[in-house]
Amino acid sequence: MDPALLSQRIGNQVRSMRLSRGHTQAQLAQLAGTTRQKLIEIEHGSLSVAMNAYARVFAALGSEVKLVPVSMPTLEEVGDLFNE
């Protein structure tokens, strides 16, 4: 699987979890001990964000990483790769 697509999927899940918990980006960043800019990068699927930042955000959301077999990307996900 393409790393950019994987990173984008993780970012989308982080954003979805943040919104479902009613947090703003600033609130979640504060809970995670990181900057709002770093959280924005995570939510946008930036490949340059360190794993430590992801781990802090996951912990602040009360979540963990679970590896699952790769699924085919949706048409929207494929289209988003060309819009960047």
N, C-alpha and C positions, 0 to 999 in steps of 0.2 A: 504494500500500500504506500502511496505517496506520502511522505512526511508532512507536506503542507496540508493535505487533506485531513490527515490524522490530527494535526495541531488545530485545524479549524473546527473539527468535530468536538474536541476537548473544550475549546473556547466557547462554542455554542452551548455545551452542557453546563459550563461554569456560569455563563450568563443566565441560562434558564433557571438554574438552582438559586442564583442570587435573587432573581426577580420573584421566584416562588416563595422565598423567605422574607420578601419585602425590604431588602437592603438596597440602598443606592450604591454606586461604585465607591464613593468616598467612605461610606460606612463599612463595607466589606474590606476595603483596603486597610482601614484602621484596625479592624478586628484581626486581619491577617498580618499586621505589622509590616506592611509594604506601602508603596505609593499608589495613588489612583492611576497614574500613568502606567505603572507596571501591570495593574489589573486590566486596564484598557488593552494593553498589548496581549495579555493572556486571552481575553475575550475575542480579540481579533485574530488569534491563531498565529501570533508571531513566533518564528522559529528561534529567535535569539534570546528568549527568556530562560533563565536558569531553572533547573528542576527544583531548587530550594524555594523559589517564588511560587511555583505551582503547589508544592507541598504545603506551604503556609496558607494558601488560599483554600486548598482542599480541607485542611484542618479547621479553618475558620467556618467553612460550610458544614462541618461535621460529616464529611464524606471521605471515601477512600477510593483508590484506583483498583479496578478489577479488569484483568486482561481477558478479552473474549475474541473468538475467531473473527476475522475480517469479514465485513459485509460489503456488498457492492455499494458504491456511492450513489446518492440520489441524483437526479438530473439537476436539481438546484445546486447541490454541492459541486458538481462538475462545472456548471456554469459560473459559480462564484470564483473558481480557480482562474478563469479567463478574464474576470473583471478586476483582478488585482493589479 
